[in-house]
Every structure is written in C-alpha cells, then in structure tokens.
C-alpha cells in the first residue's frame, strides 16, 4: 500500500504533504462509532480528515472537523473537497481549547483519536509530537470541553491505549460521563489488549463490553470480526 494515500471503497484519503499518516486506530474508531442517528458531529484532531469522512459516509450528519496543525488541515480540506460529502464536512485549523471558547451549539456526537503519550519521550518532529502527545490537548481538556459541547443525550466516542483508556474512564466519571460501550482491541489471539474503543454518555446504562482481534496467526490474516467492522472502507475486504 502506498505511503501517499489510503484507498477506501468510495474515496481516497491523500496524505502527500502531511506527517500524520492514516493508522489502524483511526480506521477502527471511524468504523466503530455509533453515528447513524447523529445530526451534528465534532471530530477533534481530524488529521487528514479520515474519521470525519468515515462518519460522513456512515451518516447524514453535518460534521465540524478541527485540527491544530496547519499542514494537516490543508490536507484534510483537500481530502474533503475530493470526497462525495464536501457539503457536509467543515474543516477548521483551530485548537480544541479555542473552539470550545467560541462554540455554544450542542453536538449529538463528539469523536476523537486524541494524543495519548503522556510520559514518553517527545518525538523529534514537532508535528508528530503534537499528534501523539497531550502537550496541546490534555485529556482533562477533552473531557471538560465535551461536557460543554455535548447535548444532554450526546455521545463521546474515543480510542486510547489500554492503560490510558482505563485512566480516562475514571477521569470522565468524575465529570459525570458514564462508559456505556467498550471494545478491547487485541493485536492477535492470546495477546493483551492494546487499545480501548470507548463510548460515553451522561446517562448511566449497562456497559456493553466486547473485544476484537485484528490479525490471526499470520500477518495480514485478518479476523472476521475486524473485516466485518471495516469492510465498508478497505478495498481488500
């Protein structure tokens, strides 16, 4: 697969000039998020526009996608304009903290593949640092901003590494968010989970817990669960 673009069944994500590449985390979140009934969606840290476009393909929602990195924003705008859903996706070069200060209208869904390396060494490339560390978007800011911007029945949907995800559940509960759906992502059978897909609401409900294995015993031998989740996007499936 080329490093310059990422093909789906209905569109192509280009990343010609951007250091933020399309990854499995974004694909998982975009395919897993419950968005069918959402009318207004916010994608925080859209990168090249992957998740926003996946949500657009899976819903009829109007989508605001914000990104702090200017080069990534330009690439996201290009991807949106080349997609079939350009009229429903608005991309802005803006930090989430600034966006929260200016926006008052509620969202039905907030989705984010947030920066998550809290304690590891910073990457030499400042763009990679911004994309993967919480120096510009702390998880506490994400929680408090979501609290302000979500409608009463709105949903917050995110993906995080396993340990950070469990920490996030505790922090979110302190702000009045309940984890209502959780999917553990295992790289292979018998391995420990590496990621958590998490859905939060402000009304307590029974927790729906699942797990998905990405690959089986051979590289690129994908599980039926993973193929079923992502089949509407990968050409190979």
N, C-alpha and C positions, 0 to 999 in steps of 0.2 A: 504494500500500500504506500502511495506517495506521501512524503512528508509535507507537501504543499497544499493538499486538500483532503477532505474527508467526504466520501460519497454516501448518500442515503438514497432511498428509493425515489424520493420526489425532489430532492435538491442537493446541492453540493456546498459544503462549508469550506471556504477558502481561508488559508492562514499564511499567505505568501510573505507578509512582512512582519508577522506577529510572533513574539516569543512564547505566547500562551497557546500551546497546542491542544487539540481535541484529545480528551482522555476518556478512559472507561468510566470514571466517576460521573462525568457529565452525561454520558450516554445513559447510565443507569438511572440517574436522577430524572432526566427528561422523560424516560420511558415509564418510570415507576410512579411519578407524581400523579395524584388524582386531580385532574383538571377539567373533566368533561363538563361540569356544571358551572365552572368559573366564568365570570363575565369580565372581570378586571384583574390582571395579574402583574406582579412586580418580580422581575428577575434581577437579583443583586449580584454584581460581579459577573456580568454576562460573558466576558472574554470575547471570543469571536462570534458570539451570538448563538451558540449551539443549543442551549437549553431553551432560550426564548423561541427559537424556530421549531423545536420539537413540540413545545407546548402549543404553538400556533397550529401545527399540523394536527394535533390531537384535540383541539377545542375550537370554539368560535370566539374566544376571549380577545379583548383589547389588551395589549401587553406593553408595559414600560420596562425597558432593559437598561440598567445603568452600569457603567464601567469607569473606574478611576484612571486607567491607563489610556492615553490618547491614541496611541498606535493601535491598540486592540479595539478601541471604539471605532476607529476608521475602518478596520477590517470587518467589524460587526455590521456597520452601516452598509458596506459593500455586499456582504452576505445577505442581509435583509432585502436590499433592493433587487437582488437577483433571484429571490425566492418568490413563491406564489402568494406570500402573505404580507407583502410590504405595507399594505394599507392598515394592517392590524398591529404592527410592531414598531414602537418608537424607541430609538437608541439615544442615550444621552451620556456625555462624558462628564461624570459627576460622582463624587463620593457618596456613600450611603448616608453619612452623617449630615452632609449638606442637603441631600434630598429630603431627609426626614424633617429638617427645619422648614422647608418650603411647602411640603405636600400635606394636605389635610384630608383629601377624599379617600375613603376607605377602599381597601383591596380585598377581594374574595380569596386570593391566594398569593402568598409570597414564597418564592422558591430561590434557593441559593446553594451553590457549591462553594462554600466560604474558604478563606485562608485558614489553615489549621496548624501549622507547625509552630507551637508556642515557645518551645525551649531549645530547638535545634539551631545549629549554626546558620547564619544568613547565607543565601546564595550570592555568589559574586555578581551576578546580573541583577540589577535593581528591579527590573520588571519581573523576574522570577521571584524575587523576594516579596514584592508586593502581592503577587498572585498566590503565594503559598504560605506566607507568614501573616500573623494577625497584627502587624505593626500599623496597618492602615484601617483594619476593620476588626476590632476586638469582638469576641463572641458576645460579650455583655452588651455592646452597642447594637449588635444584630437582634438580640432579644428585646431590648428596650425600644428599638425602632419598630420592630414587628408589632410590639404591643400597641404602639401609637397608630400604626397604619392599617392594621387588620380590622376588618369588620367583626362584629360580635360573633358571627358564625364562621369567620375566616379560618384559613389553614396555613400553617408554616411548614414547608417541606424542604429538608436539607439532607446532605450526605456528609459524613465525617468519618475519620478513622475511628476504630472501635473504642479506644480509651477516651479520646476527646468527645466522642458521641455520648458516652455514659456520663461524662462530666457535664455536657451540655444539657442532658435530661434533668440533672439536678439543678443547674442554674435556671433553666426555663421554668421548672416547677416553682421556684421561689418567686417568679414573676406572674404566676397564675396560668402557665401553659401546661397542658396535660399531653403526654405522649400517648397517642391513640393507635398508632401503627408503627411497627418496627420490623425491618427486614435485615437480617445479618447476611453479609456478603463474604463467602468463603472462596479463596482462590482455587482450591482443589479439595476433593473429598478427604476428610480426616484432618484438614488444616484448621487452625484457629481463624475466627472471623477477622477480616482486615478492615472492613467498612461497616457502617450502620446507615441505612436509609431510615429517616425519621420523619414522622408526621405529627404535628402538634395542633391542638385546638384549645379553646378557652372553656370548653365544656367537658367535664370528665366522662369518659366512656371506657368500656372494657378494652384492654390492649389487644390488638391483633398482631401476633408475632409469627414471622415466617423466616426462612432462610433460602438463599440462592447460592448454588455452587457455580462458579464461572466456567472452569475447564475440568475435564475428566482426567484420564491418565496420561494423555498426550497433549502437547502444546497445540493450540488451535482446535482441539477436540472439545467443542463447547457443549455444556449440558443442555438438556431440553428446556429446563426452566429459564436459562439465560436466553436461549434462542427464542422462546415464546415471548419473553418480555420485550426483546429488542427487534423482533422480526420485521416490524413496520419501517425500520430505518436501515439496517445493514443490507446491502445488495447481496451479500453472500448467503443470507438466510431467506 
